[in-house]
Amino acid sequence: LGDTAQLMPVGQNYSPALDRKVLEKSALDITEYTLTEVVRQASDSGILANATHLRYLLDNTVYRNPQIKTNFPDITSITGVELIDSIYASYREVGEENSIVITRSNKRANLFNQGIRNQVLQRESELANTDMVMVIKNNYFWAERYSGIDFIANGDIAEIVRIRRYREMYGFRFVEVAMRLVDYDREIDCLVLVDSLDAPTPSDNDAIGRKLFEEVEKDYIHIGNKRTRYIEMRRNEYLNAIQIKFAYAITCHKAQGGQWQHVYIDTGYLTEPMLGKEFLQWLYTATTRCRERLFLVDFSRRFIAGGK
């Protein structure tokens, strides 16, 4: 199941999961259907009208600048100066859990998260109770303790319920927390890797993971058989600490599969070579994450119908 107009997997120009030829190689009998009835938004929705416009451009390979219509009550164009007040209003109206900023890079997401925590939520501590976070790497270790949770997935949203104790180990910082997994509405106790919060890019997080693995392995180096050593290491709670980012602003790839009542779209800085099919897929994906109100942040006039 999927939407062919959405973003492709990272680093690929097509989706193998939606490719009939790929699936048939697995000896599967394939029957294809295309759903056409929209159920997420009302028929008079500006979100639906603009998503339909973007879908038309993609389906007809018209990879030109979109013309977003803002003359709808559920579409609002705002400046960066207005962003903080607007997000504050969204949090009061629908809550932090039901509002999101979607942006084009991890670096911009980190900047938005920092600004929102400092200026909207007035939080100065590194991590606070009620903070919304996103898991950025699959984790099986902590899920094993709770029935009904197969694993804690990359992309899962959680709310920090209680912060207990900070620890330092292997040259990294960790914190014991209780957090509520939003999709399950279940509270779990776990250990979180604090260093992952502010890592600028996914490659930086990968580097942290590799370094942590190397440091943990030193405690098990006396186990000569590598396979046995790795089996023992898998039981180490520090190596299995959950990696998280703040979830007030996320990239569009991370947003795929989710939906929020209020969505803020930030395109960031765009050059001409960046304007094409991938950008339209990005904008379509971001637009269709929204259920009620869509906010366009500092959108270029060339993307707005009528230039307004």
C-alpha positions as CSV (number, residue, x, y, z in Angstrom):
1,L,0.0,0.0,0.0
2,G,1.3,3.4,-0.8
3,D,1.0,6.6,-2.8
4,T,3.1,6.9,-5.9
5,A,3.1,10.7,-5.7
6,Q,4.9,10.8,-2.4
7,L,8.6,11.0,-1.7
8,M,10.7,8.0,-2.8
9,P,12.8,6.2,-0.2
10,V,16.0,8.0,0.8
11,G,18.6,7.7,-1.9
12,Q,16.3,6.1,-4.5
13,N,14.4,7.4,-7.5
14,Y,11.6,4.9,-7.3
15,S,9.8,2.8,-4.7
16,P,10.5,-0.9,-4.9
17,A,7.5,-1.6,-2.6
18,L,5.2,-0.1,-5.2
19,D,6.8,-1.6,-8.3
20,R,4.9,-4.5,-9.9
21,K,7.9,-5.9,-11.6
22,V,9.9,-6.0,-8.3
23,L,7.1,-7.7,-6.5
24,E,6.5,-10.3,-9.2
25,K,10.1,-11.4,-8.9
26,S,9.1,-12.7,-5.5
27,A,6.6,-15.1,-7.2
28,L,3.6,-13.0,-6.0
29,D,0.4,-12.7,-8.0
30,I,-0.2,-8.9,-8.3
31,T,-3.5,-7.1,-8.7
32,E,-3.4,-3.4,-8.8
33,Y,-6.0,-0.8,-7.7
34,T,-5.9,3.0,-7.4
35,L,-8.0,4.6,-4.7
36,T,-9.6,7.9,-5.8
37,E,-11.9,8.8,-2.9
38,V,-10.4,11.3,-0.5
39,V,-11.4,10.8,3.2
40,R,-8.9,12.8,5.1
41,Q,-10.2,16.2,4.1
42,A,-13.7,17.6,3.3
43,S,-14.5,18.0,-0.4
44,D,-14.4,21.8,-0.2
45,S,-11.0,21.7,1.5
46,G,-8.1,23.9,0.3
47,I,-5.8,21.2,1.4
48,L,-7.5,18.8,-1.0
49,A,-7.6,21.3,-3.8
50,N,-3.9,22.0,-3.6
51,A,-3.0,18.3,-3.2
52,T,-5.1,17.6,-6.3
53,H,-3.2,20.3,-8.2
54,L,0.2,18.9,-7.1
55,R,-0.9,15.4,-8.0
56,Y,-2.0,16.6,-11.5
57,L,1.4,18.1,-12.1
58,L,3.1,14.9,-11.1
59,D,0.8,12.5,-12.9
60,N,1.2,14.6,-16.1
61,T,5.0,15.0,-15.6
62,V,4.5,18.8,-15.6
63,Y,7.5,19.5,-13.3
64,R,7.0,23.2,-13.0
65,N,6.5,25.6,-10.1
66,P,3.3,24.8,-8.3
67,Q,0.6,27.4,-7.9
68,I,-0.8,27.0,-4.4
69,K,-4.2,28.6,-3.8
70,T,-4.5,30.4,-0.5
71,N,-8.1,31.6,-0.8
72,F,-9.4,28.9,1.5
73,P,-10.1,29.1,5.2
74,D,-7.8,26.1,5.9
75,I,-4.8,27.5,4.1
76,T,-2.7,30.3,5.7
77,S,0.4,32.0,4.4
78,I,2.6,33.4,7.2
79,T,6.0,35.0,7.5
80,G,8.8,33.7,9.6
81,V,8.2,36.6,12.0
82,E,4.6,35.3,12.6
83,L,5.7,31.7,13.0
84,I,6.2,31.7,16.8
85,D,2.9,33.3,17.6
86,S,1.1,31.0,15.1
87,I,2.6,27.9,16.6
88,Y,1.8,29.1,20.1
89,A,-1.9,29.5,19.0
90,S,-1.9,26.0,17.4
91,Y,-0.6,24.4,20.6
92,R,-3.4,26.1,22.6
93,E,-6.0,25.1,20.0
94,V,-5.0,21.5,19.1
95,G,-2.0,20.7,21.3
96,E,1.7,20.0,20.7
97,E,0.9,16.4,19.7
98,N,-1.4,17.5,16.9
99,S,0.9,20.2,15.4
100,I,4.0,19.8,13.4
101,V,6.6,21.8,11.3
102,I,7.7,20.0,8.2
103,T,11.0,21.2,6.7
104,R,13.6,20.0,4.1
105,S,16.7,19.2,6.2
106,N,17.7,17.8,9.6
107,K,19.7,21.0,10.2
108,R,16.6,23.2,9.8
109,A,14.5,20.8,11.9
110,N,17.1,21.1,14.7
111,L,16.9,24.9,14.5
112,F,13.1,24.9,14.5
113,N,13.0,22.5,17.5
114,Q,15.4,24.7,19.4
115,G,13.5,27.8,18.7
116,I,10.1,26.3,19.5
117,R,11.4,24.9,22.8
118,N,13.0,28.2,23.8
119,Q,10.5,30.7,22.5
120,V,7.1,29.0,22.5
121,L,7.4,26.4,25.3
122,Q,9.9,28.4,27.4
123,R,12.1,25.4,28.1
124,E,15.7,25.9,28.8
125,S,16.6,22.4,30.1
126,E,18.2,19.9,27.8
127,L,15.1,17.6,28.1
128,A,11.9,18.3,30.0
129,N,8.7,16.5,31.1
130,T,6.0,16.7,28.4
131,D,8.7,17.2,25.6
132,M,7.6,15.5,22.3
133,V,10.3,13.4,20.8
134,M,10.7,11.1,17.8
135,V,12.6,7.8,17.8
136,I,15.2,7.8,15.0
137,K,16.3,4.2,15.1
138,N,14.4,0.9,15.5
139,N,14.7,-0.5,19.0
140,Y,13.7,-4.0,20.1
141,F,15.4,-4.2,23.5
142,W,13.0,-2.1,25.5
143,A,9.9,-3.3,23.8
144,E,10.5,-6.9,24.9
145,R,9.4,-5.9,28.4
146,Y,5.9,-4.8,27.3
147,S,3.2,-7.0,25.8
148,G,1.6,-5.8,22.6
149,I,4.6,-3.8,21.5
150,D,6.7,-5.7,18.9
151,F,9.3,-3.0,18.6
152,I,9.8,0.7,19.0
153,A,10.0,1.9,15.4
154,N,12.1,4.6,13.7
155,G,9.6,7.5,13.4
156,D,7.5,6.7,16.4
157,I,6.4,9.8,18.4
158,A,6.6,9.8,22.2
159,E,6.0,12.2,25.1
160,I,8.5,12.4,27.9
161,V,6.5,11.7,31.1
162,R,9.1,11.6,33.8
163,I,12.9,12.2,33.8
164,R,14.6,10.2,36.5
165,R,18.4,10.0,36.5
166,Y,21.2,11.0,34.2
167,R,24.1,8.7,33.7
168,E,27.5,9.0,32.0
169,M,29.1,5.8,30.5
170,Y,31.4,4.9,27.7
171,G,32.0,8.6,27.0
172,F,28.3,9.3,26.4
173,R,25.4,10.7,28.3
174,F,22.2,8.8,29.0
175,V,19.0,9.5,30.9
176,E,16.4,7.2,32.5
177,V,12.9,8.3,31.4
178,A,9.3,7.2,31.4
179,M,7.8,8.0,28.0
180,R,4.4,7.5,26.4
181,L,4.4,6.0,22.9
182,V,1.7,8.0,21.2
183,D,0.6,5.4,18.6
184,Y,0.2,2.8,21.4
185,D,-0.8,5.2,24.1
186,R,1.4,3.1,26.4
187,E,4.0,4.3,28.9
188,I,7.3,2.6,29.0
189,D,10.5,2.9,31.1
190,C,13.7,3.1,29.1
191,L,17.2,4.6,28.7
192,V,17.7,7.4,26.2
193,L,20.9,8.4,24.5
194,V,21.1,12.1,25.2
195,D,23.9,12.8,22.7
196,S,21.5,11.9,19.8
197,L,19.3,14.9,20.6
198,D,21.5,17.6,19.0
199,A,23.4,15.6,16.4
200,P,23.1,17.8,13.2
201,T,22.7,15.0,10.6
202,P,21.8,11.3,10.3
203,S,25.5,10.6,9.5
204,D,26.4,12.2,12.8
205,N,24.0,9.9,14.6
206,D,25.5,7.0,12.8
207,A,28.9,8.0,13.9
208,I,27.7,8.2,17.5
209,G,26.3,4.7,17.2
210,R,29.5,3.3,15.8
211,K,31.6,5.0,18.5
212,L,29.3,3.7,21.3
213,F,29.5,0.2,19.8
214,E,33.3,0.4,19.8
215,E,33.4,1.5,23.5
216,V,30.9,-1.1,24.7
217,E,32.8,-3.8,22.8
218,K,35.9,-3.1,25.0
219,D,34.0,-4.5,28.0
220,Y,33.3,-7.8,26.1
221,I,36.7,-8.2,24.3
222,H,37.5,-11.1,26.7
223,I,34.9,-13.2,24.8
224,G,37.1,-14.5,22.0
225,N,34.3,-15.8,19.7
226,K,33.0,-12.7,17.8
227,R,29.5,-14.1,17.4
228,T,29.2,-15.0,21.1
229,R,30.6,-11.6,22.0
230,Y,28.0,-9.8,19.9
231,I,25.1,-11.9,21.4
232,E,26.3,-10.8,24.9
233,M,26.6,-7.2,23.8
234,R,23.0,-7.1,22.5
235,R,21.9,-7.4,26.2
236,N,23.8,-4.2,27.1
237,E,21.3,-1.5,28.0
238,Y,23.6,1.4,27.1
239,L,24.2,0.0,23.6
240,N,20.4,-0.3,23.3
241,A,19.6,3.2,24.6
242,I,16.9,4.7,22.5
243,Q,18.0,7.4,20.1
244,I,15.6,10.4,19.8
245,K,15.2,13.9,18.3
246,F,12.7,16.5,19.3
247,A,9.5,16.2,17.4
248,Y,8.1,19.7,17.0
249,A,9.8,20.0,13.6
250,I,10.8,17.1,11.4
251,T,11.8,16.4,7.8
252,C,9.2,15.3,5.3
253,H,10.7,11.8,5.1
254,K,10.1,11.4,8.8
255,A,6.6,12.8,8.4
256,Q,5.5,10.1,5.9
257,G,2.8,7.9,7.3
258,G,1.8,10.5,9.9
259,Q,-1.0,13.0,10.0
260,W,-1.5,16.1,12.1
261,Q,-4.4,18.6,12.6
262,H,-2.1,21.7,12.0
263,V,0.9,21.4,9.7
264,Y,3.5,24.1,9.0
265,I,5.5,23.7,5.8
266,D,8.9,25.3,5.5
267,T,10.6,24.9,2.0
268,G,13.8,26.5,3.2
269,Y,16.2,28.0,0.7
270,L,15.6,26.7,-2.9
271,T,17.8,27.0,-6.0
272,E,16.5,26.4,-9.5
273,P,18.2,23.0,-9.9
274,M,16.2,21.9,-6.8
275,L,12.8,22.7,-8.4
276,G,11.5,19.6,-10.2
277,K,9.8,16.3,-9.6
278,E,11.4,15.7,-6.2
279,F,10.3,19.1,-4.9
280,L,6.7,18.5,-6.1
281,Q,6.7,15.1,-4.4
282,W,8.1,16.7,-1.3
283,L,5.4,19.4,-1.3
284,Y,2.6,16.9,-2.1
285,T,3.7,14.7,0.8
286,A,4.0,17.5,3.2
287,T,0.6,18.9,2.2
288,T,-1.2,15.6,2.6
289,R,0.0,15.2,6.2
290,C,-2.5,17.8,7.2
291,R,-6.0,17.2,8.4
292,E,-7.4,20.6,9.3
293,R,-5.2,23.7,8.8
294,L,-2.1,24.2,6.6
295,F,0.3,27.0,7.2
296,L,2.8,28.0,4.4
297,V,5.9,29.5,6.1
298,D,7.8,32.2,4.1
299,F,6.6,30.7,0.8
300,S,8.1,32.2,-2.4
301,R,5.5,34.3,-4.3
302,R,6.2,32.2,-7.4
303,F,4.6,29.2,-5.6
304,I,1.5,31.2,-4.7
305,A,-1.4,31.5,-7.2
306,G,-1.7,35.2,-8.1
307,G,1.7,35.9,-6.5
308,K,0.2,36.8,-3.2
